[in-house]
Amino acid sequence: MLPSTPGRGDLDVEDLLKIILVLVVIYIAINIAFDVIGFVFGPLSNIVGLIIVVLIVAYFLDYI
């Protein structure tokens, strides 16, 4: 038989609910942060891609 470990399973239901609540709040905060970052930098992604293509073409044509 396995020896019983004292203190194992001593968490109350309220403590578990607090941990779950904190994790859900952290998840929502991270989700909102990614939405804000995507909203701010979303229109710039096409411009950055275009700049990269222009730099590659300029390199191949020996303008750089």
Order of alpha helices (4+ residues) and beta strands (2+ residues): alpha
